[in-house]
Amino acid sequence: MKTRAMILALTLAAMALLAAPTAVFAGPDPAPLSRLVSRDGFLFDGQGRVVLLRGANVPAHTHKPIIYGPADVAALKAYGFNFIRLGISWDKAEPVMGQYDMEYIRSIAAFAKLCGEAGIYVMPEVHKFGWCAPGSDVPTWACNPPVKDGSDFINMSTNANRFWNDPELQDRFIALWKLIVPEFRDLDCVMGYNPMNEPLAPTMFLPGYFDLKLFAFYDRWLAAIRPLDPLRPVVLEPCTANMFVPMLPPPGFHHDNLVYAPHPYYAHQQMGNRLYHEPETSYGLEKKYFRNWLEARRLGGPLLVGEYGGDPGTRFARRWLKKTWRLMDRYFIGAAIWVYDKGDGGWAILDKAGEQKPFFRRHLRRPYPRATAGRPVELKVDTDRVTFVYRWKPDAAATAPTEIFVPREWMKKKVTVKAGKWRYDDGAELLIVENPKNSEESSVVIE
C-alpha cells in the first residue's frame, strides 16, 4: 500500500509539474505611471516602453460641480482602460470675463489625480460644441451676436469667424489655459494637453485654407503654454471637417513632442438604420484612417483618436465600430470612445444601471498592449473568434516588462508566449512579459 501511495503521489506531483506554465515568473508588479513623451511616431513612458492609450471621453464639461469619483474610476478600469479624455468647460470655468471658478478647475484636476492613482492616463481638453449655441460651453460674454439654438448657423458662423480673427478673444482663451496647466502639471498621469475640441469655421471645407488660421492659433497657444510645462506632449486636433478634407498645416509649423488627434466620425452614422446600404464603405473607412495616419506623420507625432463612437442599437454603428477597432489595431492607434455615460439608448457605454452594455462588453473590452518593451510589429484582435496576436521587436534598453491587458475570460483560451518569462495578474487583468535576453521578435498569441 505504501508503495502504491508513493507511486500515486509521485505521479500526481509529476502531472502538476507538467501542467504548470513553466514560463511564469513571480514579478514584478505593473509599473506605476510615468510621464510620457512623443517621439518617432510613438508615445514612450519613463521606462522606455511604447505606450498605447485606450479609453473613453469623460465629459466633465457638462457638470458643475463635477459628478465623477471612485465608482467611475472603477467602471473605467473594468473596461480595461488606461486613458481618458477629460473635458473642461470654458463657460463654467470663466462665466464672467476675467472671473475664474478655480474650485471647478481644481475639482477636475482632483479627479485626474484619482485616475492616475488607478493607472489611468488623463488628457485635459477645453471642450466646446459648435459655437455659442446654448450648451456649447462657450461663455455668453464671448458671443456676439447671441445664438438662439443649434439651428442658428449664421450667427454660429459669425461667432466662429470672430474668434479666429480676434487675437484679443484668443488671448482670453489662452489665459484660461494658463490657469489650467499649473493645476495639472505636477501629475505624472497627465499624458498631454488638448487645447480645443473640434475647431471649426465656415471655411474649413477648403483644404489648407482654415488650417492657416488654426495653426497660427496653435503657434500662439504653444508659445504661451509650453513655458509652463515644457516637457509635456501637446495634442492637436484638425478642423471638424477633417472627416472629409485633409489636414494641411502651413510649412512653417514645426514643434516637437506633438500628438495628432482627429475625430474620424462618419457624418451620417446617427441615421444608420435607414442609410445602412454602405453609407461608408470599408474602403472609405480604411482610406480615412490611412489619411489620418499620414497626417500624423506629417505633424511628427503618433495618432490618437480623440473621439469616435456610435449607438450600438443600430446595425450600422455596430459594424462601423468593429471595422474601426480593427483599423485602430492595424495602425497601432490610441483612442477614446465617446462617451463614458449611462443610458439605455444612444452612445453611452454603460446602461442606466451603470452596467456595461453587452455589445461594448464583448467588443470594447478587448486585449491591447498598454506598454511594450520594444517596437510594435503587428496587433490583431478578433472579438468574435476571441483571438489575439501581438508581435513586437524587443528593446533591451527598456527597464520594465511588457504589459498587455487581457480580459480574464480570454485567458481560458490557449495562450502562447514567445518571449521572456511571463505571468498573468488576474486582479489587474494584465499579461506581464519579462524582457527576453535576446533581440528576436517576441509574440503573444491567444487562440
N, C-alpha and C positions, 0 to 999 in steps of 0.2 A: 504493500500500500504506500509506504514511504517513497519507494522508487517511482511508482506511478504519479504520486503527488508532486514529486520533484520534477519529473519529466513534464507534467502539465504546467507547472509553474514556469519552467524554463521556456516552454513553448509559447505561453502567453506573453512572457517578457520579450521574446524574440519578435512575436507578432506586433507588440506595442512599438518596438523599435522600428520595425519595418513600416508601420503606419504613420509614424511621426514624420513631420516635414523637416528633413534634415537640414534644410537651408535656413531655418528660422534662427534669429539671433535675439538676444534679450533686450537690447536697447539700441539707440537712445530714444527718449520721448520725442514727440514732434517739437521742432524748434519754435521758439517764440517769434512773433512777428518782428521784422526789422524793416528799416526804411528801404524803399525801392528806388531804383534809378533806371532810366530808359537809355539803352544803347544797343547798337547793332540789330535793331528791329525787335528787341525783346525787353521785358522788364526783369531786372535782377534784384535779388534780395541781398542782405548783408553777408550771407554765406556763399555768395557767388552762384546761386541757383536761378534758373529761369522760372519765373512765376507766371502762372495762368490764373486770371481772375474770372470767377463765375459767380453770379449772384443776381440781385434784384434792385430795383429802384424803391427806395423808401421815401414817400412823399411828405417829408416833414414840413414842406412849404404850405401844405393845405391845413395845418393845425396850429393854433396858438391858444393855450400853451401846447407844447409838444405832447403827444399821447403815447409815445413809444417807450418801452422799458425792457426788463429782463425777459418777460414772456415772449416778446417779439424777437429778441436775440435768439432765444431757444428755438422758435419757429423757423428762423432763417437757417440756423445750424442744422435743423432736422432735414432740410433740403440738401445739405452738404455744401452750402455756400461759403465762400471765403471773401466775399466782396459785396458792398452796397454802394449805390449812388444815392447820396443824401441831399434832398432838396432844401433850399433856404429861400424864403420869400423876401424879395426886395420891399414889397409893400408892408409886410409885417415887421421887418427889421427897421424900416425908416418910414413910418406912417406920416410923419410931418418932415418936410425937407430940413435936414440938418439935425433932427432929433431921433436918436437911435435907441432901440429897445435891446440893450445889451443882455438883459435876462433871457430874452428869446434866443439870441445867438448863442449864449453860453449853455442853454439847455440842449441845443442841438449838438454842441461840442461835447457835452457830458454824455449824450447817447453814443456819439462816435467813440468816446473812451471806453464805454461799456462794450461796444462791438469789438474793439481792439483787444480787450482782455479775453474775449471769447475766440480770438483767432480770425476775426473778420476785418479785412481792409475796408477803408471808407474813402469815398471821393466826394467832398463837399461841392455843391454846384448851386449857383443862384438861378432859380427856376422862374420862367415866365412862359405863358402860353398865349400865342397871338400877341397883340399889343394894345393894352389899355382897355380891353373889354372887361366887364365885371368878372372877377375871379381870375384875371390874367396874372396876378401878383406883381403887376407894375403899379406903383403908387399913383393915386389920382393927381397929386401935385406935379407929376412928370408928364401929364397928359393934357394936350391942348390941340384940337378940341376934344371934349369928352366923347366917349364911345358908349352908345346906349346898350349894345349887345353884340354877340358874336357874329351877327349878320351885317354889322355896320362896317363893311370892308373899306369904304372910302376913308372914314375917319381913322380906322386902324392903320391903314396905309400911310395916312398923313403923319400919324404919331411915330410910326416906324422910321419914315424918312427923316423926321425931325431929329430922332436920336442919332442916326448915322451922319447927320450934317451939323450937329451941335456939340462942339468939344466941351462946352460947359456942362451939358447934361451927361455926357460920357464921364466927365470928371466926378460927377455926383455918384455914378455907378462905381467907379474905381475907388472912391472914398469909402464906400461900404466895404469893399474887399480889403481895404487897409485895416478895417476893424475886425473882419472875419479871420484873416490869416493869423494874427497873434493869438487867437483863441484856439487854433488848431495846430500850430507849427510844432508844439512840443510832443505831439502824439505820433509815435512810430507807425501807427496803423493808418495814418493818412497817406494814401498812395499818390495823391496829386490833387491839384485844384482845377476845376472845370468852370471857366469864367461865366458862361451864359448858356442857358438851354435854348436850342433851336433859333439861332439868329435868322432874321428874315427881313425882307423888303420887297416891294413890287418888282424890282429889277433882278431878283435872284434867279430868274429863269434864263437869264442871259449868261452863258458860261464865262466866268472870269470877270464879269463887269462888277457885280456886287462884291466879289472877293477883294477888289481893290480897297473898298471901304472897310470890309470886315477885318482884313489882315492889317490894315493901318491901325484899326482899333486894338487888335491883339498886340501890335508893337507897343502901343501906349500903355496897355494894361500890363504887359510884361515888364516894361521899364519901371513901373510903379510898384509892382508886387514882388518881382524877383529879389530885390534887395532885402525884403522882409523874411524870405525863406529861400535862399539862393540855390539849395541842392534838391529841392522838391520837384518832381515832374509837373508839367503843366499839360492839361488835357484839353485840346482844342477841337471844337466842332465845326463842320462846314455849315453852309446855309441849309435851311429846311428843304429847299428844292433839290438837295443832293440825291434824293430818291430818284431823280430824273436826269440831273445835269452833273458834270464832273466838277470837282473842286480844283481850282486853278489859282494857287497863291501867287502873288507877284514875285518876280525873280529876286528882288532884294530881301525877301523874308527868310531869314536864317537864324534859327535858335536851336540850342541843344536841349536834351532832356525833355523832349516833347512826346506826347501820345496823341493819336488821331482817333476821334470818337464820333463817327457818323451815326445816324439813326435810320438804318435801311428798311424802313417800313414799306409796305405796299399800300398805296393811297386808297384803294377800294376794298381793303380786306374786311371792313366792318359790314360790307354788303355781300359777304362771301357766299351765303346760301343761294342768292339769286344770280350771282355772277360767276359761279364756280367754273364754268366751262373755260378753263385755262385763262383766268384774268391775268395771272402772271405765270408764265411757263417756267418749267425747271431751268430751261436755258436762260430765260430772262433773269431769274434769281441768281443763277451762277455768274452771269455776266456782271450783275451789280456788285456781287461780293468780290469778284476779281478786280473790278474797277476800284472798289474801296481799298483793296489790298495794295494796288498800285499807288493810289493816292497817299496811303500811309507811308510807303517807301519814299514818295516824293517829299513828304514832310519830314522824313527822317526818324519816324518813331513806330512803335508797334500799333496794331489795330485793336481797338477796344470799342465794341458796340455799346454806346451809352444807353440806348433804348431799342427794344423790339418787343413784339408781343402780339396777342390775338385772343379772341374769345374761343376757348376750347369747345364751346357748344356748337360751333359751326364747322362743317366739314372742310371748308376752305382753310380756316385757321389751323386746324389740326394737321392737315397735310403741309401747309406752308411752314408751320413751326418745325415739323420733323425734318423737312428739307433744310431749313435754316440751321438747325443744330448740326446736321451733317456737314454743312459748309463751314460752320464755326470750328468744328473739329479738324476739317481738312486744312484750313488756313491757320490753325492754332490761334484762334481769336478769343480774347476775353469778352465778357458781355454781362449786361444787367437787364433782366426782363422787366417789362412794365406790366404788372405792378404788384408790390407787396401790399395786399389789401384783402379785405374779407367781403364776399358777396357770392351768391349762388349763380349769378349770371355775370357777363362781362369778362374783363381781362384779369380780374383778381386771381392770384394763385392760391388763395385759401377760400373755403366756402364760408357761409355766415357763421358757422360754428367754430371757425378757426382751424379746421382740418384741411389737409392738402387735398385739392381736387384730384380725382382719380387719374385723369389724363396727365396732369403735371407730376403726380406721384410716380407714375410709370416712366415718363419720358424726360422730365426736367430734373428729377433726382437721378442723375446719371454719373458714371465714373468720369473723372478727369484728373490729369496730373497737376496738382496745385503748386508743386515746387519740384524742379528737376535738376539734379546734379549733373548737368550736361546740356547738350543741344537737342531739341526735339527733331525727330526724323519722320514719324508717322503716328497719327492718332485717329482711330476708327472706333466708333461706338454704334452698336445696333441694339436699341432698346426693345425692339420686337423679338429678336432672336436671343437677346441677353448675351451678347458677345462684345468683347473689348480687346483692342490691340493697341499697344503703345510701344514705340521703339524710340530710343534715344542714343546719342553718342556721349559716353561718359566724359566728365571733366574732372580730372584728379585734383584740380585746384579748389573745387567746391568743398566746403568744410562741414556740410550737413547732408544727410541722406535724401534720396528722392522720396517725396510723399505723394501718394496717389489716393484721392478719395474714391473709395469703392463701397457702395451701399452693402450693408452686411448680407442682405438677401442674395447679392451677386456672388458672395463667397461660397455659396453652396455648389457653384459650378466648378469645373476643373480649372485650376489656376496654375499656369506655368510661368515661372520667373527665370529669365536668363540674365543674370546679373550677379551682384554680390549676395550676401545673406539677406534674408527678409523676414518680416513678421507682420502680423495683422493686428492692429489696435481696434478691438471691437467697439470700445466706447467712443473713440473718435472716428471710427469707420475709415481708418487710414491704412493703406498698404505701404509700409515703410521699407525701403530698399537701400541697403548699405552700398556705398560706392565700391564698385569692383576694383580689384587690384590691377587689372589690365585695361586697355583702352578699347577693347572690342565693343561692338554695338550691344546694348542691353535691351531687354524687352520684357513686357508683361502681357500675357495672353490669357483671356478668360473665355471659355467656350463650353 
